[in-house]
Amino acid sequence: MRLISKQAFRQYMGFRKFSNAGLAKEAKCSISTIAFLRSGGKSSRDTVGAATAARIEEALNAPPGSLFSATVIVASASMKQAA
């Protein structure tokens, strides 16, 4: 699942008064997962598993699908290697 907006994620955390550690505890994930989602630098990331995304949205009392969306990976025939 891909984070839709880092800014919205940060705003939800601020509104609900969650620190990285507090949200991680409530969502049953690592502090580093929350920190990576919040950060904007080279070490940032914007994807988590579906179960983690659901727990984070629930912990933030955010409507399902409001912070994360499903990602679709498309592979084309041209990406296959010739045998």
Rosetta blueprint (number, residue, H / E / L):
1 M L
2 R E
3 L E
4 I L
5 S L
6 K H
7 Q H
8 A H
9 F H
10 R H
11 Q H
12 Y H
13 M H
14 G H
15 F H
16 R L
17 K L
18 F L
19 S L
20 N H
21 A H
22 G H
23 L H
24 A H
25 K H
26 E H
27 A H
28 K L
29 C L
30 S L
31 I H
32 S H
33 T H
34 I H
35 A H
36 F H
37 L H
38 R H
39 S L
40 G L
41 G L
42 K L
43 S L
44 S L
45 R L
46 D L
47 T E
48 V L
49 G L
50 A H
51 A H
52 T H
53 A H
54 A H
55 R H
56 I H
57 E H
58 E H
59 A H
60 L L
61 N L
62 A L
63 P L
64 P L
65 G L
66 S L
67 L L
68 F E
69 S E
70 A L
71 T L
72 V L
73 I L
74 V L
75 A L
76 S L
77 A H
78 S H
79 M H
80 K L
81 Q L
82 A L
83 A L
